[in-house]
Amino acid sequence: MNNKNNHKKGSQNKASKKKINNVPQKKTSASNKNQLKGTDYSKRLMTKSVVRVKNKFSYKDLLIKICSITLTFVLMLVLILNMPIIDYKKNINGQVINENVSIITYLKRWQPLVDIEGELSAVDITDINEETQKDDDKLDLPQIIEGQYTVLFLGFDESSERNDVNWLFQFNIGNGTMNVLQIPRDSFMPYYTSSYTAKFNSIYESGDSEVSPIQRVVNAVQDNFGIPIDAYVTTNCYDIVSIVDLIGGIPMTLDEEMMYEGDKIIPAGYNVLTGEQAEWFVRYRRTFKNEADIARMKNQRKFLAAAMKKMLNIVEDEGKTKFYGYLKKIYDNRYILTDMSLEEISMLADFGSTLDLEQVQVHLVPGEGAWYYPPGRKKQSIWSIHKQETLDLINAYFRPYQIALTPERSAIVEFVTDHLTDFNDNSSDNLEDIDNGNTNTPSIDSY
């Protein structure tokens, strides 16, 4: 019986196991299969999409990082360049100004050419006219007298020791005008040179040995004419060639043919003078028999008028950026020597570009030609300055913010006291009239 029961139980267990083993498995329907397939496809598609998005995002992310780093670097550089981290010292008329400036400001104020000729000594001004003095002319220049800025320009011959062209440019910032004083190279100044010629153009080479050559000339100008000089510019005849060629020539119209020498000829009529022709023009005096150097100086006014017109045309036609580019090349190539920074030159040029030709007046130091006989030397042709006439000119045009200069305070030596002629005592013209040929100052000579 037990066996039967056991057998029965075993049969039941087998049956149960069989039932369990034979439990119908859940069959995957077609729709489920499609769902699974769709799920797998979606996963694969999503994976590909994720990969694509990830790759695209990485490229953009890299680009963004590069731009961010570059921008950060640029901003840091700009901040560093504009931070006042440099101790800057500037000698302004004997007073040392000490301040912290940025690298950019330092580069603008840098005077790389000053070491060649040197800085000018301080000028003691005690004769300011309280009725005309200016408090602030709105031009940030290191001026001796507020309202004006005076530059001594010297043009040297091949020797680089004799200054044959001597112009004093005074920018009257307060009145919006400019006056130019032409100082004859043969002006008689015996107490400022050891040369037997006693001429103004020997002072640079043979003047006071205790000061620099440029300071010798500046001292002579200030003592004789009472005009404080803020800065200087010097150049050589061959540098004029380079400057004129750099800016593309100077347009001029000549009434007659000019033969400098041999085959060096400038034809009559309209010309765009090359650098070489410009040098011929400013140095020409071969047929100026009676006035010689004085006639040449009057002729140089035509070149000055043409040069200023060229400057104004560059600013108008090519823009100030192009014009400043020319100034930088002239400065960097050392076609000029000066104690001014490029920034200061640019300020003056910017002021000059606002002027019309009629606002620029050119004057000649009054006087007459004479013979000077140095002891034991050959005679010298000199320019005897007419003292009172010169002081009248100076007081009228070149000392707008100072009291009148008297004969007692001027070092002018009048060689010829009994004047034989006053022909050049009023030799003043504006550049507009000079350019149009309507000058009040005729030359005794023609070509």
C-alpha positions in Angstrom: 0.0 0.0 0.0 2.8 2.2 0.9 4.5 1.3 -2.4 1.3 2.2 -4.2 1.1 5.5 -2.4 4.8 6.2 -3.0 4.3 5.2 -6.6 1.3 7.5 -6.8 3.2 10.4 -5.2 6.1 9.8 -7.5 3.7 9.8 -10.4 2.2 13.0 -9.2 5.6 14.6 -8.7 6.5 13.6 -12.2 3.3 14.9 -13.5 3.8 18.1 -11.5 7.4 18.4 -12.9 6.1 17.7 -16.3 3.4 20.3 -15.9 5.9 22.7 -14.6 8.3 21.9 -17.4 5.5 22.0 -19.9 4.2 25.3 -18.7 3.5 27.1 -21.9 6.2 29.8 -22.3 5.0 33.2 -23.1 5.4 33.4 -26.8 6.6 36.7 -28.2 3.9 38.1 -30.4 4.7 39.8 -33.7 3.8 43.1 -32.2 6.1 42.5 -29.3 8.8 41.5 -31.7 8.3 44.7 -33.6 8.3 46.7 -30.4 11.6 45.1 -29.4 13.0 45.6 -32.8 11.8 49.3 -32.6 13.3 49.6 -29.2 16.7 48.2 -30.4 16.6 50.5 -33.4 15.8 53.5 -31.3 18.6 52.7 -29.0 21.0 52.3 -31.9 19.7 55.5 -33.4 20.0 57.3 -30.1 23.5 56.0 -29.7 24.5 57.3 -33.1 22.8 60.6 -32.4 24.5 60.9 -29.1 27.8 60.2 -30.8 27.2 62.7 -33.5 26.0 65.4 -31.0 29.0 64.6 -28.8 31.5 65.0 -31.7 29.9 68.3 -32.9 29.8 69.7 -29.3 33.4 68.8 -28.8 34.5 70.8 -31.9 32.4 73.8 -30.8 33.6 73.4 -27.3 37.3 73.5 -28.4 36.6 76.5 -30.5 34.9 78.3 -27.7 37.8 77.5 -25.3 40.3 78.8 -27.8 38.4 82.0 -28.3 37.9 82.4 -24.6 41.6 81.9 -23.9 42.6 84.4 -26.7 40.1 87.0 -25.5 41.3 86.6 -21.9 44.9 87.0 -23.1 44.1 90.1 -25.2 42.2 91.7 -22.3 45.1 91.0 -19.9 47.5 92.4 -22.4 45.3 95.6 -22.8 45.1 96.0 -19.1 48.9 95.5 -18.7 49.6 98.0 -21.5 47.3 100.6 -19.9 48.3 100.2 -16.3 50.4 103.0 -14.9 53.4 100.8 -14.0 56.4 102.8 -15.5 58.1 105.6 -13.6 58.3 108.4 -16.2 60.4 111.5 -15.8 60.2 114.5 -18.2 62.2 117.7 -18.1 59.9 120.5 -19.0 61.7 123.8 -19.1 64.0 122.8 -16.2 61.3 121.2 -14.1 61.4 117.5 -13.7 57.9 116.0 -13.9 57.7 112.6 -12.3 54.6 110.4 -12.8 53.6 106.8 -13.4 52.4 106.1 -16.9 51.3 103.1 -18.9 53.4 101.3 -21.5 51.4 102.8 -24.3 51.7 106.3 -22.9 55.5 105.8 -22.4 55.9 104.7 -26.0 54.0 107.7 -27.3 56.2 110.0 -25.2 59.4 108.2 -26.0 62.0 110.5 -27.5 64.4 108.2 -29.3 66.1 111.0 -31.2 66.8 113.4 -28.4 70.0 111.6 -27.4 71.7 112.8 -30.6 71.3 116.5 -30.3 70.3 116.5 -26.6 67.7 118.3 -24.5 67.3 122.0 -24.3 68.1 124.0 -21.1 65.3 125.6 -19.1 64.1 129.1 -20.0 63.3 131.6 -17.2 60.2 133.6 -18.2 59.6 136.7 -16.2 57.8 139.0 -18.7 54.4 137.4 -19.1 51.7 139.8 -20.2 48.9 139.3 -17.7 46.3 140.9 -20.0 46.9 138.4 -22.8 48.2 135.3 -21.0 46.3 132.0 -21.5 45.3 129.7 -18.7 44.8 126.6 -20.8 45.0 126.3 -24.6 43.5 122.7 -24.5 46.6 121.2 -26.2 48.5 118.9 -23.9 52.0 119.9 -24.8 55.0 120.6 -22.6 55.0 124.4 -23.3 57.2 127.1 -21.8 54.3 129.6 -22.3 50.7 128.5 -22.4 49.0 129.3 -25.7 52.0 129.0 -27.9 54.6 126.4 -29.0 57.8 127.4 -30.8 60.0 125.1 -32.9 63.4 126.0 -34.3 64.0 124.3 -37.6 67.6 124.0 -38.9 68.4 122.7 -42.4 72.1 121.7 -42.8 74.2 121.4 -45.9 76.3 118.3 -46.7 78.7 119.0 -43.9 75.9 118.7 -41.3 77.7 121.6 -39.5 76.4 124.7 -41.3 72.7 125.5 -41.0 71.8 127.3 -44.2 68.0 127.1 -43.6 66.8 128.7 -40.3 63.1 128.9 -39.7 61.3 129.6 -36.4 57.8 128.1 -36.4 55.5 129.5 -33.8 52.2 127.8 -33.4 49.8 130.3 -31.8 47.4 127.8 -30.4 45.4 130.4 -28.5 44.7 132.4 -31.6 44.6 129.6 -34.2 47.4 131.0 -36.3 51.1 130.3 -37.1 54.0 132.7 -37.7 57.3 131.7 -39.3 60.5 133.8 -38.9 63.2 133.4 -41.4 66.7 134.1 -40.0 69.3 134.7 -42.6 72.2 132.4 -42.3 74.7 135.4 -42.6 73.1 137.3 -39.7 75.9 139.1 -37.9 76.2 137.6 -34.3 79.9 138.0 -33.3 79.4 137.3 -29.6 78.0 133.8 -30.2 80.6 132.2 -32.4 84.4 131.9 -32.4 84.4 131.8 -36.2 86.0 134.8 -37.9 82.9 135.0 -40.2 80.8 136.1 -37.2 77.8 134.6 -39.0 74.7 132.9 -37.5 75.3 129.7 -39.4 78.7 129.2 -37.7 77.3 129.1 -34.2 76.4 125.4 -34.3 79.9 124.4 -35.1 82.0 127.2 -33.4 79.8 128.5 -30.6 80.0 128.1 -26.8 81.9 124.9 -26.1 80.3 124.4 -22.7 76.9 123.6 -24.2 75.7 121.4 -27.0 75.7 122.6 -30.6 71.9 122.9 -30.8 71.8 124.7 -27.5 74.3 127.3 -28.8 71.9 128.2 -31.7 68.9 128.2 -29.4 70.6 130.5 -26.9 71.5 132.9 -29.7 67.9 133.0 -31.0 66.4 133.5 -27.5 68.9 136.2 -26.5 68.7 138.2 -29.7 65.0 137.8 -30.6 63.4 137.2 -27.1 61.4 134.2 -28.3 61.5 131.2 -26.0 62.0 127.9 -27.9 60.1 124.8 -26.9 61.7 122.3 -29.2 63.9 121.9 -32.3 64.0 119.9 -35.5 67.1 119.5 -37.6 67.5 117.8 -41.0 70.0 117.5 -43.8 69.7 118.4 -47.5 69.7 114.7 -48.5 67.0 113.9 -45.9 64.8 116.5 -47.6 65.1 114.3 -50.7 64.0 111.2 -48.8 61.0 113.0 -47.1 59.7 114.5 -50.4 60.0 111.2 -52.2 58.2 109.4 -49.3 55.1 111.6 -49.6 55.0 111.4 -53.4 56.5 114.7 -54.4 55.5 118.4 -54.0 53.3 120.0 -56.7 54.6 123.4 -57.8 54.2 125.8 -60.7 57.4 127.6 -61.9 57.1 130.8 -63.9 60.4 130.2 -65.6 62.8 127.3 -66.1 65.3 126.8 -63.2 68.7 125.4 -63.9 70.4 124.4 -60.7 73.6 123.4 -62.5 74.5 121.5 -65.6 71.7 119.2 -66.6 69.8 119.7 -63.3 66.9 121.6 -64.7 63.3 122.1 -63.5 61.1 123.1 -66.4 58.7 126.0 -66.3 55.1 125.3 -65.6 53.4 122.7 -63.5 55.7 120.1 -61.9 55.5 117.5 -59.2 58.9 118.0 -57.7 60.8 114.8 -56.8 63.0 114.8 -53.7 66.1 115.7 -55.8 64.3 118.5 -57.5 63.0 119.8 -54.2 66.6 120.0 -53.0 67.6 121.9 -56.1 64.7 124.4 -55.6 65.4 125.2 -51.9 69.1 125.6 -52.5 68.9 127.5 -55.8 70.5 131.0 -55.9 72.8 130.9 -59.0 71.0 133.8 -60.7 70.1 135.7 -57.5 72.9 138.2 -58.0 71.9 141.2 -55.9 70.2 139.6 -52.9 71.8 136.1 -53.2 70.8 134.2 -50.0 68.0 136.6 -49.2 66.4 136.1 -52.6 66.8 132.3 -52.0 65.0 132.6 -48.7 62.1 134.4 -50.4 62.0 131.7 -53.0 61.9 129.1 -50.3 58.6 130.5 -49.2 57.0 129.2 -52.3 58.2 125.7 -51.4 56.8 126.1 -47.9 53.4 127.1 -49.3 53.4 124.1 -51.7 54.5 121.8 -48.9 51.7 122.9 -46.6 49.2 122.5 -49.4 50.5 119.0 -49.9 50.0 118.2 -46.2 46.5 119.5 -46.2 45.7 117.5 -49.4 47.1 114.3 -47.8 44.8 114.8 -44.7 41.8 115.6 -46.9 42.3 113.0 -49.6 44.1 110.1 -47.8 43.0 110.8 -44.2 44.8 111.6 -41.0 45.8 108.0 -40.5 47.8 108.0 -43.7 49.3 111.3 -42.8 50.4 110.1 -39.4 51.8 107.1 -41.1 54.1 109.4 -43.1 55.1 111.2 -39.9 56.0 107.9 -38.2 58.2 106.8 -41.2 60.0 110.1 -41.2 60.5 109.8 -37.5 61.5 106.1 -37.5 63.9 106.5 -40.4 65.6 109.5 -38.7 65.1 111.8 -41.6 64.8 114.5 -38.8 66.4 114.9 -35.4 64.3 116.4 -32.7 63.7 116.5 -28.9 60.0 116.0 -29.5 58.2 112.7 -29.2 56.2 111.3 -32.1 53.0 112.1 -30.1 54.0 115.8 -29.7 54.8 116.0 -33.5 51.4 114.5 -34.3 49.7 117.1 -32.0 51.4 120.0 -33.8 50.6 118.4 -37.2 47.0 118.0 -36.2 46.8 121.7 -35.2 48.5 122.7 -38.5 46.0 120.7 -40.5 43.2 122.9 -39.1 44.8 126.1 -40.5 44.3 127.7 -43.9 47.2 129.0 -45.9 46.2 132.6 -45.2 46.5 131.9 -41.4 50.2 131.2 -41.8 52.4 134.4 -42.0 56.1 134.3 -43.0 58.5 137.0 -42.0 62.1 137.9 -42.7 64.4 139.3 -40.1 64.7 143.0 -41.2 68.2 144.1 -42.2 70.5 144.8 -45.1 73.6 143.2 -46.7 77.0 144.5 -45.8 80.7 143.7 -46.0 82.5 142.7 -42.8 86.3 142.8 -42.7 87.7 140.4 -40.0 91.3 141.2 -38.9 93.7 139.3 -41.1 90.9 137.5 -43.0 89.1 137.9 -46.2 86.0 140.0 -46.2 82.7 138.4 -45.4 79.2 139.1 -46.8 76.9 139.5 -43.7 73.3 140.4 -42.9 73.3 143.4 -40.7 70.1 143.2 -38.6 68.0 146.4 -38.2 67.5 146.2 -34.5 64.4 148.4 -33.8 62.6 147.2 -36.9 63.3 143.6 -35.9 62.0 144.2 -32.3 58.8 145.8 -33.7 58.3 142.7 -35.9 59.0 140.3 -32.9 56.6 142.2 -30.6 53.8 142.3 -33.1 53.9 138.6 -34.1 56.1 136.4 -31.9 55.4 137.6 -28.3 51.6 137.4 -28.1 51.7 136.5 -24.4 54.7 138.6 -23.3 55.4 142.2 -22.7 57.2 144.2 -25.4 60.9 143.4 -25.9 63.1 146.5 -25.6 66.5 147.2 -27.2 68.2 147.0 -23.8 67.0 143.4 -23.4 68.0 142.2 -26.8 71.5 141.1 -27.7 71.2 142.2 -31.4 74.3 143.9 -32.7 73.5 146.3 -35.4 76.6 146.4 -37.7 75.3 149.1 -40.0 73.8 151.8 -37.9 73.1 154.3 -40.7 70.8 152.2 -42.8 71.4 152.4 -46.5 68.1 150.6 -47.4 64.9 149.6 -45.8 63.8 147.4 -48.7 63.5 144.3 -46.5 62.2 145.9 -43.3 58.7 144.7 -44.0 59.1 141.4 -45.8 56.0 139.6 -44.5 53.5 137.5 -46.5 50.9 134.8 -45.8 51.2 131.5 -47.6 47.9 132.1 -49.5 49.4 135.2 -51.2 52.7 133.5 -51.8 51.0 130.5 -53.4 49.0 132.8 -55.7 52.0 135.0 -56.6 50.5 138.1 -54.9 53.3 138.7 -52.5 54.1 142.1 -50.8 57.8 141.1 -50.7 59.3 141.2 -54.2 62.8 139.9 -54.8 65.3 142.2 -56.4 66.4 139.3 -58.6 64.5 136.9 -60.8 65.6 133.6 -62.2 
